[in-house]
């Protein structure tokens, strides 16, 4: 009897770990596709992946945009074919117990160096949507004071 219970527990544990890994892979693929949509200049796909109540925070202190505001700001860039090409070189994904929300952080390579992205995803029906995204500059600790001087001089 104990062997049967242990066996069932191990099967359940294996399934749970597989489901968690599968969900993390789905989220990883979703975020990669989101970045690729921008790189390919596909504005419709890019913005379809952002929740209607989504917020995008850019690197400038004035860049706190609703989905519509970000869409409006980005339209000239998409229209001119001058979008951004972000490729995550590392990504951490965390999933809520109820599997309806996830949050992540990523280091992103692009033409001028490395950025950090972090965000919150929400499950809408069967699809993930970006609820909140923050793009930031990772500043090495030894350069922090120098960077703050530049920021404060403006």
OpenMM code with the backbone's topology and positions (N, CA, C; nanometers):
from openmm import Vec3, app, unit

residues = "UNK UNK UNK UNK UNK UNK UNK UNK UNK UNK UNK UNK UNK UNK UNK UNK UNK UNK UNK UNK UNK UNK UNK UNK UNK UNK UNK UNK UNK UNK UNK UNK UNK UNK UNK UNK UNK UNK UNK UNK UNK UNK UNK UNK UNK UNK UNK UNK UNK UNK UNK UNK UNK UNK UNK UNK UNK UNK UNK UNK UNK UNK UNK UNK UNK UNK UNK UNK UNK UNK UNK UNK UNK UNK UNK UNK UNK UNK UNK UNK UNK UNK UNK UNK UNK UNK UNK UNK UNK UNK UNK UNK UNK UNK UNK UNK UNK UNK UNK UNK UNK UNK UNK UNK UNK UNK UNK UNK UNK UNK UNK UNK UNK UNK UNK UNK UNK UNK UNK UNK UNK UNK UNK UNK UNK UNK UNK UNK UNK UNK UNK UNK UNK UNK UNK UNK UNK UNK UNK UNK UNK UNK UNK UNK UNK UNK UNK UNK UNK UNK UNK UNK UNK UNK".split()
positions = [
    Vec3(0.0825, -0.1206, 0.0000),
    Vec3(0.0000, 0.0000, 0.0000),
    Vec3(0.0866, 0.1265, 0.0000),
    Vec3(0.1907, 0.1290, 0.0865),
    Vec3(0.2785, 0.2456, 0.0936),
    Vec3(0.3501, 0.2669, -0.0395),
    Vec3(0.3863, 0.1584, -0.1065),
    Vec3(0.4538, 0.1700, -0.2360),
    Vec3(0.3615, 0.2328, -0.3397),
    Vec3(0.2334, 0.1964, -0.3360),
    Vec3(0.1364, 0.2533, -0.4298),
    Vec3(0.1182, 0.4037, -0.4060),
    Vec3(0.1100, 0.4430, -0.2811),
    Vec3(0.0936, 0.5848, -0.2476),
    Vec3(0.2185, 0.6622, -0.2896),
    Vec3(0.3352, 0.6075, -0.2619),
    Vec3(0.4602, 0.6719, -0.3016),
    Vec3(0.4676, 0.6837, -0.4542),
    Vec3(0.4291, 0.5777, -0.5228),
    Vec3(0.4297, 0.5776, -0.6689),
    Vec3(0.3357, 0.6858, -0.7237),
    Vec3(0.2161, 0.6942, -0.6688),
    Vec3(0.1206, 0.7964, -0.7122),
    Vec3(0.1725, 0.9377, -0.6824),
    Vec3(0.2347, 0.9531, -0.5668),
    Vec3(0.2912, 1.0826, -0.5312),
    Vec3(0.4008, 1.1218, -0.6302),
    Vec3(0.4864, 1.0285, -0.6670),
    Vec3(0.5946, 1.0575, -0.7610),
    Vec3(0.5394, 1.0921, -0.8996),
    Vec3(0.4342, 1.0249, -0.9407),
    Vec3(0.3714, 1.0569, -1.0685),
    Vec3(0.3141, 1.1987, -1.0641),
    Vec3(0.2437, 1.2315, -0.9559),
    Vec3(0.1868, 1.3651, -0.9402),
    Vec3(0.2971, 1.4704, -0.9396),
    Vec3(0.4050, 1.4456, -0.8662),
    Vec3(0.5164, 1.5393, -0.8584),
    Vec3(0.5800, 1.5586, -0.9959),
    Vec3(0.5992, 1.4512, -1.0680),
    Vec3(0.6569, 1.4596, -1.2029),
    Vec3(0.5680, 1.5416, -1.2953),
    Vec3(0.4373, 1.5178, -1.2883),
    Vec3(0.3432, 1.5929, -1.3716),
    Vec3(0.3461, 1.7408, -1.3350),
    Vec3(0.3515, 1.7719, -1.2069),
    Vec3(0.3540, 1.9110, -1.1614),
    Vec3(0.4796, 1.9818, -1.2112),
    Vec3(0.5933, 1.9149, -1.2019),
    Vec3(0.7183, 1.9750, -1.2490),
    Vec3(0.7161, 1.9936, -1.4002),
    Vec3(0.6600, 1.8959, -1.4717),
    Vec3(0.6485, 1.9075, -1.6172),
    Vec3(0.5570, 2.0242, -1.6544),
    Vec3(0.4450, 2.0368, -1.5863),
    Vec3(0.3504, 2.1453, -1.6150),
    Vec3(0.4156, 2.2807, -1.5892),
    Vec3(0.4915, 2.2928, -1.4811),
    Vec3(0.5608, 2.4182, -1.4487),
    Vec3(0.6630, 2.4511, -1.5578),
    Vec3(0.7433, 2.3510, -1.5967),
    Vec3(0.8427, 2.3727, -1.7026),
    Vec3(0.7755, 2.4102, -1.8336),
    Vec3(0.6650, 2.3450, -1.8650),
    Vec3(0.5921, 2.3722, -1.9884),
    Vec3(0.5392, 2.5153, -1.9885),
    Vec3(0.4866, 2.5606, -1.8773),
    Vec3(0.4341, 2.6960, -1.8676),
    Vec3(0.5473, 2.7979, -1.8796),
    Vec3(0.6598, 2.7709, -1.8155),
    Vec3(0.7747, 2.8604, -1.8266),
    Vec3(0.8228, 2.8679, -1.9712),
    Vec3(0.8252, 2.7545, -2.0404),
    Vec3(0.8639, 2.7535, -2.1820),
    Vec3(0.7657, 2.8346, -2.2662),
    Vec3(0.6360, 2.8212, -2.2372),
    Vec3(0.5346, 2.8982, -2.3102),
    Vec3(0.5568, 3.0488, -2.2902),
    Vec3(0.5846, 3.0879, -2.1672),
    Vec3(0.6072, 3.2288, -2.1366),
    Vec3(0.7361, 3.2767, -2.2032),
    Vec3(0.8397, 3.1969, -2.1971),
    Vec3(0.9660, 3.2317, -2.2614),
    Vec3(0.9446, 3.2526, -2.4119),
    Vec3(0.8738, 3.1617, -2.4756),
    Vec3(0.8441, 3.1733, -2.6191),
    Vec3(0.7585, 3.2961, -2.6489),
    Vec3(0.6615, 3.3236, -2.5618),
    Vec3(0.5753, 3.4409, -2.5780),
    Vec3(0.6591, 3.5683, -2.5767),
    Vec3(0.7466, 3.5819, -2.4780),
    Vec3(0.8286, 3.7031, -2.4671),
    Vec3(0.9264, 3.7152, -2.5841),
    Vec3(0.9840, 3.6039, -2.6251),
    Vec3(1.0734, 3.6056, -2.7407),
    Vec3(0.9970, 3.6494, -2.8656),
    Vec3(0.8765, 3.5986, -2.8831),
    Vec3(0.7928, 3.6374, -2.9981),
    Vec3(0.7569, 3.7857, -2.9929),
    Vec3(0.7321, 3.8372, -2.8731),
    Vec3(0.6996, 3.9788, -2.8573),
    Vec3(0.8161, 4.0658, -2.9050),
    Vec3(0.9364, 4.0325, -2.8599),
    Vec3(1.0540, 4.1071, -2.9035),
    Vec3(1.0758, 4.0920, -3.0545),
    Vec3(1.0533, 3.9727, -3.1071),
    Vec3(1.0712, 3.9490, -3.2508),
    Vec3(0.9706, 4.0296, -3.3333),
    Vec3(0.8492, 4.0452, -3.2837),
    Vec3(0.7492, 4.1246, -3.3561),
    Vec3(0.7989, 4.2677, -3.3745),
    Vec3(0.8613, 4.3239, -3.2715),
    Vec3(0.9165, 4.4591, -3.2846),
    Vec3(1.0308, 4.4597, -3.3854),
    Vec3(1.1205, 4.3622, -3.3752),
    Vec3(1.2355, 4.3568, -3.4657),
    Vec3(1.1918, 4.3449, -3.6116),
    Vec3(1.0810, 4.2748, -3.6349),
    Vec3(1.0300, 4.2555, -3.7711),
    Vec3(0.9389, 4.3696, -3.8162),
    Vec3(0.9147, 4.4652, -3.7263),
    Vec3(0.8294, 4.5791, -3.7607),
    Vec3(0.6817, 4.5460, -3.7650),
    Vec3(0.6425, 4.4410, -3.6949),
    Vec3(0.5027, 4.3980, -3.6956),
    Vec3(0.4295, 4.4613, -3.5765),
    Vec3(0.3859, 4.5829, -3.5965),
    Vec3(0.3221, 4.6586, -3.4886),
    Vec3(0.1946, 4.5919, -3.4387),
    Vec3(0.1149, 4.5371, -3.5303),
    Vec3(-0.0118, 4.4740, -3.4896),
    Vec3(0.0148, 4.3577, -3.3946),
    Vec3(0.1067, 4.2692, -3.4301),
    Vec3(0.1377, 4.1547, -3.3434),
    Vec3(0.1976, 4.1998, -3.2115),
    Vec3(0.2868, 4.2968, -3.2185),
    Vec3(0.3525, 4.3466, -3.0985),
    Vec3(0.2501, 4.3983, -2.9977),
    Vec3(0.1569, 4.4798, -3.0445),
    Vec3(0.0607, 4.5405, -2.9526),
    Vec3(-0.0531, 4.4466, -2.9158),
    Vec3(-0.0772, 4.3465, -2.9953),
    Vec3(-0.1769, 4.2449, -2.9600),
    Vec3(-0.1337, 4.1681, -2.8348),
    Vec3(-0.0043, 4.1629, -2.8110),
    Vec3(0.0485, 4.0872, -2.6976),
    Vec3(0.0478, 4.1686, -2.5677),
    Vec3(0.0122, 4.2960, -2.5761),
    Vec3(0.0027, 4.3815, -2.4577),
    Vec3(-0.1441, 4.3880, -2.4162),
    Vec3(-0.1692, 4.3705, -2.2874),
    Vec3(-0.3050, 4.3771, -2.2341),
    Vec3(-0.3635, 4.5166, -2.2577),
    Vec3(-0.4955, 4.5246, -2.2696),
    Vec3(-0.5612, 4.6544, -2.2908),
    Vec3(-0.5298, 4.7530, -2.1789),
    Vec3(-0.5063, 4.7026, -2.0585),
    Vec3(-0.4721, 4.7909, -1.9470),
    Vec3(-0.3214, 4.7945, -1.9226),
    Vec3(-0.2449, 4.7480, -2.0212),
    Vec3(-0.0997, 4.7392, -2.0068),
    Vec3(-0.0312, 4.8745, -1.9947),
    Vec3(0.0810, 4.8720, -1.9259),
    Vec3(0.1656, 4.9897, -1.9062),
    Vec3(0.3067, 4.9538, -1.9535),
    Vec3(0.3691, 5.0457, -2.0265),
    Vec3(0.5071, 5.0294, -2.0722),
    Vec3(0.5872, 5.1451, -2.0162),
    Vec3(0.6948, 5.1130, -1.9456),
    Vec3(0.7823, 5.2151, -1.8887),
    Vec3(0.9164, 5.2058, -1.9589),
    Vec3(0.9531, 5.3134, -2.0284),
    Vec3(1.0792, 5.3180, -2.1010),
    Vec3(1.1932, 5.3666, -2.0128),
    Vec3(1.3079, 5.3881, -2.0743),
    Vec3(1.4272, 5.4259, -1.9985),
    Vec3(1.4280, 5.5727, -1.9562),
    Vec3(1.3558, 5.6578, -2.0272),
    Vec3(1.3492, 5.7988, -1.9898),
    Vec3(1.2441, 5.8166, -1.8801),
    Vec3(1.2700, 5.9071, -1.7873),
    Vec3(1.1769, 5.9241, -1.6746),
    Vec3(1.0383, 5.9715, -1.7180),
    Vec3(1.0258, 6.0240, -1.8397),
    Vec3(0.8950, 6.0687, -1.8881),
    Vec3(0.8167, 5.9572, -1.9568),
    Vec3(0.8788, 5.8433, -1.9781),
    Vec3(0.8174, 5.7360, -2.0566),
    Vec3(0.7397, 5.6377, -1.9684),
    Vec3(0.6215, 5.6782, -1.9305),
    Vec3(0.5276, 5.5921, -1.8590),
    Vec3(0.4003, 5.5968, -1.9413),
    Vec3(0.3802, 5.4927, -2.0222),
    Vec3(0.2763, 5.4959, -2.1226),
    Vec3(0.1692, 5.3904, -2.1028),
    Vec3(0.0467, 5.4271, -2.1310),
    Vec3(-0.0593, 5.3278, -2.1463),
    Vec3(-0.0328, 5.2562, -2.2789),
    Vec3(-0.1066, 5.1511, -2.3042),
    Vec3(-0.0912, 5.0802, -2.4308),
    Vec3(-0.1130, 5.1759, -2.5479),
    Vec3(-0.2170, 5.2563, -2.5426),
    Vec3(-0.2473, 5.3481, -2.6534),
    Vec3(-0.1380, 5.4529, -2.6695),
    Vec3(-0.0910, 5.5084, -2.5588),
    Vec3(0.0157, 5.6088, -2.5659),
    Vec3(0.1436, 5.5494, -2.6260),
    Vec3(0.1762, 5.4273, -2.5854),
    Vec3(0.2947, 5.3617, -2.6392),
    Vec3(0.2757, 5.3313, -2.7876),
    Vec3(0.1552, 5.2903, -2.8239),
    Vec3(0.1236, 5.2648, -2.9645),
    Vec3(0.1432, 5.3938, -3.0462),
    Vec3(0.0882, 5.5017, -2.9970),
    Vec3(0.0993, 5.6299, -3.0677),
    Vec3(0.2456, 5.6727, -3.0803),
    Vec3(0.3221, 5.6599, -2.9726),
    Vec3(0.4642, 5.6971, -2.9754),
    Vec3(0.5410, 5.6103, -3.0752),
    Vec3(0.5101, 5.4815, -3.0800),
    Vec3(0.5878, 5.3881, -3.1619),
    Vec3(0.5484, 5.3877, -3.3096),
    Vec3(0.4304, 5.4371, -3.3437),
    Vec3(0.3823, 5.4305, -3.4820),
    Vec3(0.4815, 5.4882, -3.5832),
    Vec3(0.5392, 5.6056, -3.5603),
    Vec3(0.6369, 5.6557, -3.6583),
    Vec3(0.7576, 5.5622, -3.6746),
    Vec3(0.7982, 5.4984, -3.5666),
    Vec3(0.9121, 5.4062, -3.5730),
    Vec3(0.8767, 5.2824, -3.6546),
    Vec3(0.7603, 5.2249, -3.6270),
    Vec3(0.7164, 5.1082, -3.7042),
    Vec3(0.6956, 5.1474, -3.8506),
    Vec3(0.6340, 5.2613, -3.8758),
    Vec3(0.6070, 5.3058, -4.0134),
    Vec3(0.7358, 5.3273, -4.0927),
    Vec3(0.8393, 5.3765, -4.0260),
    Vec3(0.9671, 5.4035, -4.0923),
    Vec3(1.0575, 5.2793, -4.0965),
    Vec3(1.0120, 5.1692, -4.0352),
    Vec3(1.0953, 5.0486, -4.0315),
    Vec3(1.2158, 5.0633, -3.9405),
    Vec3(1.2048, 5.1514, -3.8415),
    Vec3(1.3157, 5.1767, -3.7487),
    Vec3(1.2747, 5.1352, -3.6079),
    Vec3(1.2546, 5.0068, -3.5931),
    Vec3(1.2139, 4.9534, -3.4633),
    Vec3(1.3361, 4.9002, -3.3897),
    Vec3(1.3141, 4.8428, -3.2780),
    Vec3(1.4202, 4.7921, -3.1923),
    Vec3(1.4283, 4.6402, -3.2063),
    Vec3(1.5480, 4.5906, -3.1829),
    Vec3(1.5727, 4.4468, -3.1940),
    Vec3(1.6333, 4.3984, -3.0628),
    Vec3(1.5483, 4.3561, -2.9718),
    Vec3(1.5925, 4.3072, -2.8415),
    Vec3(1.5986, 4.1553, -2.8433),
    Vec3(1.7097, 4.1020, -2.7948),
    Vec3(1.7238, 3.9572, -2.7805),
    Vec3(1.7664, 3.9264, -2.6377),
    Vec3(1.6827, 3.8537, -2.5681),
    Vec3(1.7140, 3.8198, -2.4292),
    Vec3(1.8309, 3.7222, -2.4257),
    Vec3(1.9305, 3.7547, -2.3432),
    Vec3(2.0395, 3.6588, -2.3244),
    Vec3(2.0262, 3.5838, -2.1928),
    Vec3(1.9364, 3.6309, -2.1082),
    Vec3(1.8990, 3.5550, -1.9879),
    Vec3(1.7607, 3.6017, -1.9463),
    Vec3(1.6874, 3.5097, -1.8853),
    Vec3(1.5505, 3.5441, -1.8447),
    Vec3(1.5128, 3.4563, -1.7255),
    Vec3(1.4558, 3.5189, -1.6238),
    Vec3(1.4008, 3.4471, -1.5085),
    Vec3(1.2498, 3.4643, -1.5109),
    Vec3(1.1787, 3.3545, -1.4902),
    Vec3(1.0326, 3.3560, -1.4955),
    Vec3(0.9777, 3.2985, -1.3656),
    Vec3(0.8779, 3.3651, -1.3122),
    Vec3(0.8136, 3.3232, -1.1878),
    Vec3(0.6632, 3.3185, -1.2129),
    Vec3(0.5965, 3.2184, -1.1595),
    Vec3(0.4546, 3.1981, -1.1884),
    Vec3(0.3761, 3.1931, -1.0572),
    Vec3(0.2625, 3.2618, -1.0537),
    Vec3(0.1784, 3.2620, -0.9338),
    Vec3(0.1214, 3.1221, -0.9094),
    Vec3(0.0840, 3.0965, -0.7861),
    Vec3(0.0293, 2.9655, -0.7494),
    Vec3(-0.0940, 2.9299, -0.8303),
    Vec3(-0.1759, 3.0298, -0.8624),
    Vec3(-0.2986, 3.0007, -0.9378),
    Vec3(-0.2751, 2.9973, -1.0897),
    Vec3(-0.1497, 3.0190, -1.1317),
    Vec3(-0.1089, 3.0098, -1.2741),
    Vec3(-0.1747, 3.1155, -1.3633),
    Vec3(-0.2237, 3.2232, -1.3030),
    Vec3(-0.2911, 3.3277, -1.3799),
    Vec3(-0.2048, 3.4522, -1.3989),
    Vec3(-0.0942, 3.4586, -1.3276),
    Vec3(-0.0018, 3.5718, -1.3414),
    Vec3(0.1400, 3.5177, -1.3384),
    Vec3(0.2267, 3.5917, -1.4037),
    Vec3(0.3689, 3.5582, -1.4013),
    Vec3(0.4471, 3.6891, -1.4027),
    Vec3(0.5677, 3.6853, -1.3553),
    Vec3(0.6548, 3.8006, -1.3616),
    Vec3(0.7912, 3.7517, -1.4048),
    Vec3(0.8691, 3.8423, -1.4587),
    Vec3(0.9969, 3.8014, -1.5164),
    Vec3(1.0947, 3.9173, -1.5128),
    Vec3(1.2202, 3.8826, -1.5293),
    Vec3(1.3244, 3.9804, -1.5549),
    Vec3(1.4152, 3.9207, -1.6607),
    Vec3(1.4741, 4.0077, -1.7404),
    Vec3(1.5579, 3.9613, -1.8499),
    Vec3(1.6687, 4.0618, -1.8770),
    Vec3(1.7830, 4.0102, -1.9204),
    Vec3(1.8877, 4.0950, -1.9737),
    Vec3(1.8767, 4.0858, -2.1244),
    Vec3(1.8797, 4.2011, -2.1887),
    Vec3(1.8519, 4.2098, -2.3312),
    Vec3(1.9732, 4.2675, -2.4042),
    Vec3(2.0136, 4.2010, -2.5098),
    Vec3(2.1153, 4.2564, -2.5987),
    Vec3(2.0449, 4.3356, -2.7074),
    Vec3(2.1027, 4.4490, -2.7425),
    Vec3(2.0579, 4.5233, -2.8598),
    Vec3(2.1789, 4.5969, -2.9156),
    Vec3(2.1613, 4.6700, -3.0212),
    Vec3(2.2749, 4.7257, -3.0950),
    Vec3(2.3677, 4.8142, -3.0122),
    Vec3(2.3184, 4.8743, -2.9066),
    Vec3(2.4005, 4.9669, -2.8283),
    Vec3(2.4480, 4.9087, -2.6958),
    Vec3(2.4165, 4.7839, -2.6682),
    Vec3(2.4619, 4.7232, -2.5433),
    Vec3(2.3568, 4.6369, -2.4782),
    Vec3(2.3542, 4.6435, -2.3469),
    Vec3(2.2647, 4.5589, -2.2680),
    Vec3(2.1633, 4.6431, -2.1932),
    Vec3(2.0396, 4.5982, -2.1950),
    Vec3(1.9318, 4.6583, -2.1173),
    Vec3(1.8732, 4.5517, -2.0264),
    Vec3(1.7920, 4.5962, -1.9322),
    Vec3(1.7172, 4.5025, -1.8485),
    Vec3(1.5685, 4.5283, -1.8722),
    Vec3(1.4955, 4.4214, -1.8888),
    Vec3(1.3510, 4.4296, -1.8962),
    Vec3(1.2921, 4.3513, -1.7809),
    Vec3(1.1829, 4.4001, -1.7293),
    Vec3(1.1114, 4.3235, -1.6268),
    Vec3(0.9633, 4.3518, -1.6458),
    Vec3(0.8832, 4.2567, -1.6060),
    Vec3(0.7418, 4.2784, -1.6281),
    Vec3(0.6522, 4.1786, -1.5594),
    Vec3(0.5241, 4.2034, -1.5795),
    Vec3(0.4180, 4.1197, -1.5243),
    Vec3(0.3291, 4.0763, -1.6391),
    Vec3(0.2960, 3.9495, -1.6402),
    Vec3(0.2046, 3.8933, -1.7399),
    Vec3(0.0771, 3.8495, -1.6710),
    Vec3(-0.0317, 3.8560, -1.7449),
    Vec3(-0.1595, 3.8087, -1.6931),
    Vec3(-0.2194, 3.7128, -1.7954),
    Vec3(-0.2844, 3.6101, -1.7463),
    Vec3(-0.3492, 3.5134, -1.8342),
    Vec3(-0.4890, 3.5648, -1.8662),
    Vec3(-0.5152, 3.5839, -1.9936),
    Vec3(-0.6471, 3.6267, -2.0411),
    Vec3(-0.6996, 3.5152, -2.1299),
    Vec3(-0.8066, 3.4507, -2.0868),
    Vec3(-0.8573, 3.3325, -2.1566),
    Vec3(-0.7439, 3.2294, -2.1582),
    Vec3(-0.6934, 3.1956, -2.2772),
    Vec3(-0.5841, 3.0990, -2.2877),
    Vec3(-0.4505, 3.1654, -2.3170),
    Vec3(-0.4498, 3.2974, -2.3325),
    Vec3(-0.3298, 3.3675, -2.3777),
    Vec3(-0.2674, 3.4523, -2.2685),
    Vec3(-0.1355, 3.4620, -2.2717),
    Vec3(-0.0642, 3.5542, -2.1859),
    Vec3(-0.0679, 3.6919, -2.2491),
    Vec3(-0.0721, 3.7943, -2.1652),
    Vec3(-0.0675, 3.9333, -2.2092),
    Vec3(0.0285, 4.0089, -2.1171),
    Vec3(0.0969, 4.1064, -2.1731),
    Vec3(0.1862, 4.1899, -2.0934),
    Vec3(0.1018, 4.2946, -2.0229),
    Vec3(0.1062, 4.2912, -1.8924),
    Vec3(0.0301, 4.3853, -1.8105),
    Vec3(0.1157, 4.5065, -1.7735),
    Vec3(0.2449, 4.4819, -1.7553),
    Vec3(0.3353, 4.5879, -1.7103),
    Vec3(0.4752, 4.5507, -1.7582),
    Vec3(0.5440, 4.6439, -1.8227),
    Vec3(0.6807, 4.6182, -1.8687),
    Vec3(0.7663, 4.7382, -1.8355),
    Vec3(0.8858, 4.7125, -1.7848),
    Vec3(0.9804, 4.8180, -1.7498),
    Vec3(1.1123, 4.7895, -1.8209),
    Vec3(1.1570, 4.8845, -1.8985),
    Vec3(1.2858, 4.8767, -1.9655),
    Vec3(1.3813, 4.9669, -1.8886),
    Vec3(1.4964, 4.9142, -1.8508),
    Vec3(1.5892, 4.9939, -1.7714),
    Vec3(1.7331, 4.9675, -1.8125),
    Vec3(1.8191, 5.0544, -1.7639),
    Vec3(1.9619, 5.0422, -1.7898),
    Vec3(2.0294, 4.9805, -1.6680),
    Vec3(2.0897, 4.8646, -1.6823),
    Vec3(2.1647, 4.8102, -1.5688),
    Vec3(2.2983, 4.8849, -1.5579),
    Vec3(2.3192, 4.9511, -1.4485),
    Vec3(2.4394, 5.0321, -1.4283),
    Vec3(2.5324, 4.9589, -1.3318),
    Vec3(2.6566, 4.9335, -1.3756),
    Vec3(2.7519, 4.8711, -1.2828),
    Vec3(2.7702, 4.9595, -1.1586),
    Vec3(2.7820, 4.8990, -1.0436),
    Vec3(2.7930, 4.9742, -0.9185),
    Vec3(2.9067, 5.0754, -0.9215),
    Vec3(3.0191, 5.0382, -0.9828),
    Vec3(3.1342, 5.1289, -0.9845),
    Vec3(3.1113, 5.2501, -1.0763),
    Vec3(3.0076, 5.2466, -1.1597),
    Vec3(2.9751, 5.3584, -1.2491),
    Vec3(2.8527, 5.4367, -1.2017),
    Vec3(2.7919, 5.3940, -1.0933),
    Vec3(2.6658, 5.4525, -1.0488),
    Vec3(2.6762, 5.6028, -1.0238),
    Vec3(2.7771, 5.6455, -0.9473),
    Vec3(2.7895, 5.7888, -0.9158),
    Vec3(2.8095, 5.8713, -1.0414),
    Vec3(2.8894, 5.8220, -1.1343),
    Vec3(2.9137, 5.8920, -1.2606),
    Vec3(2.7837, 5.9063, -1.3409),
    Vec3(2.7058, 5.8008, -1.3453),
    Vec3(2.5786, 5.8047, -1.4173),
    Vec3(2.4831, 5.9028, -1.3493),
    Vec3(2.4771, 5.9005, -1.2178),
    Vec3(2.3910, 5.9937, -1.1451),
    Vec3(2.4316, 6.1389, -1.1703),
    Vec3(2.5605, 6.1656, -1.1823),
    Vec3(2.6051, 6.3017, -1.2143),
    Vec3(2.5519, 6.3462, -1.3499),
    Vec3(2.5555, 6.2557, -1.4480),
    Vec3(2.5049, 6.2888, -1.5813),
    Vec3(2.3547, 6.3153, -1.5737),
    Vec3(2.2828, 6.2285, -1.5046),
    Vec3(2.1369, 6.2448, -1.4921),
    Vec3(2.1025, 6.3757, -1.4210),
    Vec3(2.1731, 6.4053, -1.3122),
    Vec3(2.1433, 6.5241, -1.2335),
    Vec3(2.1887, 6.6540, -1.2984),
    Vec3(2.2741, 6.6457, -1.3992),
    Vec3(2.3216, 6.7678, -1.4655),
    Vec3(2.2218, 6.8192, -1.5697),
    Vec3(2.1206, 6.7406, -1.6004),
    Vec3(2.0234, 6.7831, -1.7022),
    Vec3(1.9088, 6.8589, -1.6430),
] * unit.nanometer
topology = app.Topology()
chain = topology.addChain("A")
for resn in residues:
    res = topology.addResidue(resn, chain)
    for name in ("N", "CA", "C"):
        topology.addAtom(name, app.Element.getBySymbol(name[0]), res)
